[in-house]
Amino acid sequence: MRVLRVIIIFLLLSVSLQAQQVKVLERESNFPIENVTIYNDSNNTVVYTNKKGIADLTAFSNSDVISFNHLAFIEYEILKKNLGIIEFVVYLNKKSERLNEIVLSASKGKESRSRVAEQIDIISKEEIKKLAPQTSADLLASLPGIKVQKTQAGGGSPVLRGMEANRVLLVVDGVRMNNAIYRTGHLQNSITVSPNIIERTEVIFGPSSVIYGSDALGGVVHYYTKTPKVTTTNVNQVNTSLYSRFSSVNNEFTTEGNIELRNKKWASYTSISYSEFGNLKMGKNRTHGFEDWGKVFDYSTNTNTFYTENSVTNSNVNTQENTDYNQTDVLQKITIPLSKKTELLFNFQYSTSSNINRFDNLATYFDDKLKYAEWYYGPQKRVLLSSQLKINPSKKWLQKGTITAAFQNIKESRIDRRFSSLDRYYSFENLDVLSLNGDFFVPITTSNDRIMSYGFEVTHNKVNSNAFGRTLEVEGNTVVGFSNQFIEQSRYPDGGSTYTSFASYVNYRQDISSKSTLNTGIRLSNTILTAKWIDDTFITLPKPDISLHNSAITATLGYVYKPTVKWQLNSVISSGFRSPNIDDVGKVREKSGNVTVPNINLKPEYAYSFETGAVRYFNNRKFHTGLNVYYTLLDNYITRDFFEINNSTTIVYNGEEGNVMANVNKNNAYIVGSTFSFKGYLSANWFTKGSLTYTKGKAYDTNLPLSSIPPLFGDIEIGYQNDRLQTIFLWKFNAKKDIKDYNLIAGIDNEEQTPYNSITDTYYGNPGWSIFNFNTNYKLKNNITLFMNIDNIFDVHYKEFASAISSPGRNVSLSILLNL
């Protein structure tokens, strides 16, 4: 018995000692990594791996958070007592692998970037924290090849390859955000996803209609929010973090807190984010030479309950009054593994804001006085409920797949009143969207070098729109009630409208050889639009009750060729399709004396695109340069133009006569452009990246410039990092946009927001600009990270192309991230 006891003790000691050892391997090759520095939070215990990648962790306590650090690899952190979950084997990713990371959006499944021909950009949650963007629109503006237009604070409309709004598809967690009332002009919907809850963002440039369907003409922006993961052991886990930020340029305060609960049977992730933004200050250094451009000399103080006949003189003309607002975002996800091969994910998202003033309209003058006393959007509310079933049957006809069912509710409202009137106008939209998606994958060979994917999508939009007017009753400066209610034209059909789509697709990817990959796909789409107008007080249509049916077949052909390990050549031929939605067909709105009216004869628009690109790798793939060149032909394209209704070119709207306009089909137009980029590591500690984007668009039939075509723009950054510190310097620049390159008819380019030359009685166009930014972050402890950003260091005044609001002046942003 004594011998048996000794043997048992010896075995227990052996297991205990073995459990104190960890092995560190390179993820792709499984090779051991030597000289990995392993340390705890207080830095008082440090060990290193040997030639076999093994290190003894006896000196660490089970409560220590230990870090694995190597200059050639991405740092990894874990609680020591959780090492048993991963069987005491740590895998590190090479820093160079960021240049060839996994892409999720291109085929709605995991795919190596080296097998994807399209131009793609990815930004991770770590990069998002370092950038400290105030909104997700600001996040997109940091990506190469993307410009963001802003009409007001609380907005941001991304432009991809000269296309924006309903020609760019926004997706969140596999659910399309584009809906039946996405506009042709500028949108604010991209900000309804808080950057604080985003795990990663992927952008696919160019028509992606095979995988994503209608609306993806300019590209796809896919937000992936943070998702909880179940544990593989019986050890329950609780992870929490708190993030807080202050920005000086508009006195922004943002706080986000989250908690993740993990066990074997389920996992939960909850996040609540709140942001409060004050009035935005513009830059004071006017390098463009226009002394008064963008300054706010007076503004309205009218509110829903406060009334005054006159505007107020601005005490600081560089402060853009009426740009303050707040926003709240809630995310709740629950993961439930139903079996080893099946997982269910529930997703709830809620976003709401305060009233958001329409800054450009509140700064519009009429007869040398401000035109509007009130013009604001009501709270922007978005609700998303979705359930996602992930299956892995590993059958010949189906290896894995995802079925996503979702419901969205979006509420929008617009309220306005002129200074010269007591009549306030209200417009309300309520939109329900149901969707069902299925995406499935079949590897035709065991080596996965030939993969077929197929899927379907069904969406149904129901729009309710109503409008009315009320005459204010005031006593002194107080709105005490209403003396009258009157009929007003609704923005969309007052009898209700629907927009339904059905689509199916097949995609095939094959490695022809070790050096080349072919990708082909085809999609069949059908859309049905119904709309009914009841009130004809203001507008009488030829048909008050319409039903429009459209269908299209779109296809893509992509080819990747890698002649050597240093080169990758890409080519893509693709077609795109966008069926007109309810906003295109049935909207009524006024801007700058032009009234947009419905056009029930509007047809779909098509895009045919060719792009080619080259990527050159250096220094063992730690650095690369890339060049993408594309040409897109738009056929039957939709644009806003002068129109007639009831045999008249003018119409009385809100008591004033305006020119009649509508969305109409034209013949052909083209967009051509290119993006040059570079990214990588100059040494173990120094890294850099940058881009330069050129875009040109013109109509073949009218010989007029297309709307939404940004001027030449780019950025260059260089940074330094070590175990705990990262510092980045960034230069952003933008060329001038001449007024001759503006589309002066559609009204999207906002030429009236550029400097005005009273001598020539013409607008100047958008001046070029250049700014410098600095940001740094320091890991004070393994669970505390401090961030500091200084944007627009030299306080330059500028406006982004087509934007009404001046961009932020010098901004000091301070953030802290606590992992508890």
Salt bridges, closest charged atoms under 4 A:
GLU26 OE2 - LYS94 NZ 3.91
GLU75 OE1 - LYS779 NZ 3.61
GLU77 OE2 - LYS779 NZ 2.76
GLU101 OE2 - ARG113 NH1 3.44
GLU111 OE2 - ARG115 NH1 3.02
GLU111 OE1 - ARG509 NE 3.29
ASP138 OD1 - LYS150 NZ 2.73
GLU164 OE2 - HIS186 ND1 2.98
ASP173 OD2 - LYS333 NZ 3.30
GLU199 OE2 - LYS125 NZ 3.62
GLU202 OE2 - ARG200 NH2 2.56
ASP215 OD2 - ARG176 NH1 3.06
GLU252 OE2 - ARG245 NH2 2.65
GLU291 OE2 - LYS295 NZ 3.26
ASP360 OD1 - ARG358 NE 2.64
GLU374 OE2 - ARG417 NE 2.78
GLU374 OE2 - ARG424 NH2 3.19
GLU412 OE1 - ARG414 NH2 3.46
GLU429 OE1 - ARG414 NH1 3.22
ASP439 OD1 - LYS108 NZ 3.71
GLU457 OE2 - ARG176 NE 3.34
GLU457 OE1 - ARG523 NH2 3.22
ASP511 OD1 - ARG115 NE 3.08
ASP583 OD2 - LYS587 NZ 3.17
ASP584 OD2 - ARG578 NH1 2.77
GLU605 OE1 - ARG167 NH2 2.76
GLU605 OE2 - ARG578 NE 2.73
GLU611 OE2 - ARG161 NH1 3.13
ASP641 OD2 - LYS666 NZ 2.75
GLU656 OE2 - ARG418 NE 3.37
ASP738 OD1 - LYS736 NZ 2.95
ASP741 OD1 - LYS740 NZ 3.58
GLU800 OE1 - LYS147 NZ 2.67
